[in-house]
Amino acid sequence: MKLFAGLLLAVSLSTAGCASPAQRAPVAANASATLSGDLAHPDATTGWVRTELYFGLGLADGHDGVDEAAWRAFLDKEVSPRFPSGLTVIDAYGQWQGKQQSHPERLRSKLLVLLYQDTPAHREAVDAIRSAWKAKTGDQSVLRVTQPADVSF
């Protein structure tokens, strides 16, 4: 009898936080995991890519370089008009060892993530963003990583 009571208690405790199907909130009939009816954000994609751009803002231990206001101004002027449907910016830390440098520089950085249909116009827009940053800052490079992406909104 003690074994049965112990098992009953263990089963009761293990299911205490679980809701039964009758206790769960009802799902709306039109609810879906994907967005529909939006051409800029399709429910399924083919031929899309994910591009990451890495921007150095200045030395990690210094106050030189590009501040947050200047970064946002660049984003508003050069990036958002080219990719108005959306983007992601992540604060990052990076290291870069340029030509003629004996050791890497530690940099405050921004990582820009873009998801888009892989077209010549979009590829040109990405390169224009990179060129604009290099012209603004004098940086040697803006690292670009582009990979195929299976996207669903």
N, C-alpha and C positions, 0 to 999 in steps of 0.2 A: 504494500500500500504506500509506503514511503517513497519507493521508486516511482510509482505512478504519479503521486503528488508532486515530486520533484520534476518529472518530465512535463507535467501540465504547467507548472510555474515557469519552466524554461521556455516552453512554447508561447506562453502568454507574454513573457518579457520580450521575446524576440520579435513578436508581431505588434507590440504596443504602439510603435510609431507608424505603422503601415496603415494606410487608408484602404478600405475595401472599395471595389468598383462603385458601390452605391454611395459612398461618402465623398468621392472625388467630384470636383466642380465639373459641370457639363461643358463639353467642347462645342463651340458655336458651329453650326452647320457649314458656314463659309470659311471657317478657320483653316489655314493651310500653312505648312512650313515655308512655303515660298511666296514671293510677291508675284502678282500677275497683272497684266495690263499696263506695264510700264516699260516702254522701249529702251530707256536708258539703264534699267535694272531688270533684265529679263529673268524669268523663273528658271531657265536653263540656257546654257551657253555652249557654243562651239567656236573654236578659233580665238579664245581669249588668252591673255597672258597676265602675269603678275610681274611688275617691274619694281625693284627697290633701287632708290637713289640715295647715296650716302654723302651728306654735306658736312664738311668741317666748318665749325663756327669760330674757332680760335683755340688757343692753348687752354688746356684744362685747368692749369693753375694760375692763369693770368686773366686780366680784364680786357685784353685786346680782342680784336675780331668783331664778329657780328653779334649784336645783342638781340633780344627777343623781339623788340619792335621792328628792327630792320629785317629780321627773318620773316615776320608776318607781312611786312610790306612786300618783300620778294614773293612770298606765297600768293598774296592778293594780285600782284601785277603779272607774274610770270607763270604761275602754276594753275591757279583756279580758273582763269579764262581758257586754258587749254584742256582742262579736265574738270568741267563744271559739275559733272554727275557725282563726284565724290572722290575722296582720297583719305589717307591716314598719315599722320605725322607722329613719330615716336622720338622722344628725347633719348639720346644715346651717348656713349663714350666710345672713342675709337683711337687707334694709333695709325700713324702714317710715317713712312720713311721715304722721303723724296730723294731725288737725284742729289748727289754730292753731300748727303747727310750721313753722319757716322752712327746715329742712333735714331729710333723713331720718336716722333712728337706725339704727345698725348693730347687729344683734342676733345673739346665739347663738340657734339655732333647732333645732326638731325637725320633720321631715317624716314624717307618719304616712300610710301607704298601706294602704287597705282594698279588698278585692275581695269583692263580695257580690251576691246576687240582688237586683235592684231592686224592693223592696217598700215599702209605706208604713211598716211597722215598722222596717226598716233605715234608711230616711231619717230617721225620728224619732230613732233611736238615734244617728245621726251628729249631728243638731242638739242632742241632749242632751249629747253630749261637748263640743261647742263652747260651749254655755251653761255647763257645769260649769267649763271652763277660764277663761272670762271672769269667772265668779263668784269663782274661786280667786285669780286674778291681777289682776283689775281691767283687763285688756286690753280695748281697744275692739272687737277683731275676732279671729277665727280664720279665715283664708282657707280656702275650700273650693273644690276643683275636682273636678267629677264628669263622667266621660265613659263612653260605652258601652265594654264590654270583651269581647273574645273570649277566654275563659279555658279552659284545659285543665290538669288536674293530673296 
